[in-house]
Amino acid sequence: EPRGAGQGTQLLLVANQDDASVSVIDMRSNVVIRTIDLTALGFSPTAKPHHIAVEPDGSYFYVSLIADGKILKFNRDYELVGQADFETPGMMAVHPTEDLLYVGRSMAAVNPPMRIGEIRRSDMAIAEIEVFYPRPHAIAVDRRGTYAYTASLVENQIISVNLASQEAEFTFIDGPTHTFVQFAISPDGRTMVVSTQLTAKMFVLDISHPPAVRITKMIDVNAAPWHPVFSPDGQFLYAG
């Protein structure tokens, strides 16, 4: 729980992509209790903060800056305590048990490297993992921390990466270009959903026997779903 919040306060961290800032919202009152001005920390007015990932215990949180090519690390006091360089970072996924953070590429990246980032969270040292296809965007780590998943914006491919061996397995999905945006993994870890921008679908995937990824259902949502989230009990799925 970040400092300055009352006991038991639930906070929402919002990346303001067009304002180079992060808003901290008290979810009980829906009031902005703090704004982190990234320009005051030396980043550009067009830094484009995009995604936020939080440590399991809330001790640190991470912000990807698309245009400045950075991943920032903040502590409970909202102090900047570390950063890593990574070309056009987008979505992020915290490893559930290891000192690692995984990073995909932003939609704004026209021709980024065909690699995802692997950051050691304690010191923000970064390595890159080859995924062999263009524009890897969606990213998630399974509940056991054994596999990372990523998907291409321009090819109908999902890749399962064994995090111990870094061996990869590809899953090809039929149809027109779907533009896979982001994953959500169910609380029981057996199901993953991926949203699509261009075909307005949600693919429900069985990941109970990794590295296999098997489509079990395709849901038309009559819009362009972006970032899906499961409810804590796994009964509902929400997408912006």
N, C-alpha and C positions, 0 to 999 in steps of 0.2 A: 504494500500500500504506500504510494508516494506520500512524502511529508507535506504537511499543510492541509491534508484532508482529514475530516473527522473519522473517528473509529468506525469501521465497517462501511466506509464510503466506497461506492462503486464508481469508477471513473471511466470515461470514454475519451480516448485519444484520437484526434482527427487531424489528418494531414491536409493542409490547405494548399493545394497544388499551385494555384494562381497567386498566392499571397506570401509564399516563402515563410510560412509559420505553421505551428502546431497548436491546436486548441485543446485544452483539458476541461472536460465537462463533467460536472457532478450529476450522475444519472438520476439521483433522487429528486433533485430540484430542476434539472435541465438548464443549469446555469453554467456559463463559462467561468471557471474559477482561476484560470491562468492561460496566458498566451505566450508561447515560446517563439520569439522573433529570431529567425535564423540569420537575418541580415546583421543583427547585433552581435552574432557570433562569428561574423566574417564571411558568411556565404552570400551568394549573389541574390538579387531581387527576383531572378528567374531560376532559382535553384530547383524548383518543382518537387517539393516533398510529395511522395506518392503513396507509400505503404508504411505501416507501423507493425512491428512484431514485439511481443512482450515476453520476458523470461517467465517460466512457470510460477516462480515465487514472487513476481512483480518487482524484483530488485533492480532490473535494468530494462530499458526498451530501446528499440532500434528504428531508425527512420531512413528510408531510401530517398536519395535526391537524384532525380532523373538527369537534369541538365548539368548539375555540378559533378556528377559521376562519383558520388560518395554514399557510404552507409555510415550513419552516425550512431553512437552509443551514448545514452543518457542514463544517469542514476536516479534514485528515488527523489533527490533534491532538484531534479530537472537540470543537472549540470552536465555539460558535454564532457565525457571522460575518455572517448576514443573515436576513431574513425578509420575507414578503409576506402581505398580507391577501387572503383569498379565501373566499367563503362556502361552507361545508361541502365542503372539498376531499376528493377521494378518490384515484383512481389517477393516476399521473404517467408521462410518457414524455420522455426526454432526446433532443433533436435530435442526430443523429450528427455533424454538422459545424458547425452554427451555435450561437451563444450563447443557446440557447432551451430552455425546459422547458415542456411542455404538461400541463395539469391538468384532470381531469374532476371531476364532483360525486359525493359519497358516496351510498351507498344510504340512509343515514340522513336525507338531505335529502328532505323531503316535497314541496316545490314550489320548487326552486332556480331561479335564472335560467337561461334556455335558452342558455347560453353556456359555452364552455370557456375556460380561462385560458392565456395565452401570457406566460411570464416570461422576461425577459432575465436569464440566470443570473449575469452579472458583477456586477450591482447590484440584482437582485431587483425591478426595475421590472416592473409587470404591466399587460397589456392583456387584453381579452376578445374572443373571436370568436363571433359569432352562429351557432348551429346550428339554430335554428328548430324544435326539438322538445324535449319535456319530459325532464328527468332524464338528461342525458348522463353516462354512467358509464365504460364501456370506452373506452380510449384507447391509441393507438399511433402511431408515426411510421415511415414506410417506411425501408428501408436507405439510400436515396439522399437522404433528407431533403426530398423534394419534396411529399409528401402526409402529412397527419395523418388518422387514422381515429377515429371515435367512434361509439357506439351508445347507444340509449335503453334504459332499464330497463322502460319501460311501453309502448313502441310497437316493432313489429318493423321497425326502420329502422337502417341503417348509413349513415353519411355520410362521404364522402371530401372533404377540404378541401385545395384547392391552396394551399400555404403562401405562394406568391409573390403570387397574386391574391386569395386568400381566397374564391374561388368554390367552391361546394359542389355535390356531386352525391349524390343519395339512392338507396339500394338498399332495396327493400321485400322482406321475406321472409314467405312465407305461413305460415299456421298459427295456433294459439292464442298468447297472449302468452308469449314465450320468456324474457324478462328476461335480456338479454345482459349478461354480467358483465365479461369481459375478453378482450383479444386476445393472441395470440402470433404473431410473424412469423418464418418459417423463416430459417435462416442465408443461404440464397440469395436471399431477398427476394421470391420469387415466390408464396409461399403464406402465407395468414393463417388462423388458427383463432380462432373465438370460442366461448366457453363460455356455457351457458344454465343458469339456476338452476331455473326452473319446469318445463321440459320435459326436463331431464337429457340434453341433446344437446351434441355438439360439431359445429359447422359448419366444414367445410373450404372455404376461399375462394381463388379464383384472383385475385391482385392484380397479375399480370404486365403488364397493360395499363391502368394508371390513367388516369382515375379509376374505370374499370369495376371492379366487384366481382362475381364470378360464383361461385355455389355449385357445387362439384364433388363433394362428399360430405357426408353427414349421419351421424354416429355416435352411437348410443344408448349411454350409459355407466351406466345404472341407478343414478344418484345425482345430486346437484346439484353439478356441477363449477364451480369458481370461477376460480382464476388459473392458466392454462395456461403451460407453459414447454417450448420445444424443447430437445432435447439439442444439444450443440455441432455434431455431425455432421448434424443434421437428420433422423435416422432415427426418433427416438422423440419422443413428446409426453407430458408429465406434467401432471396437474392436481390441485390440492388440493380 
